[in-house]
Amino acid sequence: MTSNAVVESMISISGHIAYALFDPGATHSFISSTFAYKLNQVLEPLGFQLVISTPIGVKIIASTRYVNSEVMIREMKHPLI
C-alpha cells in the first residue's frame, strides 16, 4: 500500500539536528538557507532555474545546489538544493 502522506521527523544532517518533512512524491530535497549556513558547504550553479510552487501559492526559485550532497530516501538519491 502506497501513501502520499507527508511525514515529519527530526533528523541529523552532518551533525546538525534538522526538522524534516518527507514527501514520497517529491523529486528533489531542499533545505532552508538558515540551515544551509550551518553546513558550511560549497554551492555550485544548477545550470537552470528550478521553480518550486508551495501549497500557499508562493513560488521559490532555486538555482544552486550543494556539491556532493545528497539525501537517500528508500534507496533513491535526491540532490540537496
GIGIKA-V953810 format. One record per residue. N is the residue number from 1. RES is the residue in one letter. PSI is psi in whole degrees, -180 to 180 (* if undefined). OMEGA is omega in degrees with one decimal (none if undefined). Layout:
# GIGIKA-V953810
N;RES;PSI;OMEGA  N;RES;PSI;OMEGA
This chain:
# GIGIKA-V953810
1;M;126;178.4  2;T;157;-178.3  3;S;145;175.4  4;N;12;-178.5  5;A;137;175.4  6;V;134;-179.0  7;V;137;177.2  8;E;148;-178.7  9;S;161;170.4  10;M;130;-179.4  11;I;167;176.3  12;S;127;176.1  13;I;116;-178.6  14;S;40;176.6  15;G;4;179.2  16;H;133;179.0  17;I;134;-179.2  18;A;144;171.3  19;Y;124;-174.1  20;A;145;170.5  21;L;126;179.1  22;F;121;179.0  23;D;111;-176.3  24;P;-16;178.9  25;G;1;-177.0  26;A;148;177.8  27;T;-15;-179.8  28;H;163;174.9  29;S;142;-175.8  30;F;152;172.1  31;I;156;178.8  32;S;155;178.3  33;S;-32;178.3  34;T;-45;178.8  35;F;-38;-179.3  36;A;-35;179.2  37;Y;-35;179.8  38;K;-29;-175.5  39;L;-26;178.5  40;N;53;179.3  41;Q;164;-177.2  42;V;133;175.1  43;L;149;171.9  44;E;152;179.5  45;P;145;175.2  46;L;-29;-175.1  47;G;-2;177.5  48;F;169;175.7  49;Q;131;178.7  50;L;117;-178.9  51;V;123;-178.4  52;I;126;176.6  53;S;127;-180.0  54;T;163;179.3  55;P;-22;179.6  56;I;11;174.1  57;G;4;178.0  58;V;138;176.8  59;K;133;179.3  60;I;138;179.3  61;I;125;175.9  62;A;132;-179.7  63;S;6;178.5  64;T;163;176.4  65;R;165;178.0  66;Y;131;-178.3  67;V;131;175.9  68;N;32;178.0  69;S;126;179.2  70;E;156;174.3  71;V;130;177.6  72;M;123;176.4  73;I;117;-179.2  74;R;51;176.5  75;E;15;175.7  76;M;131;179.6  77;K;136;178.1  78;H;129;177.6  79;P;145;178.1  80;L;109;-175.1  81;I;*;none
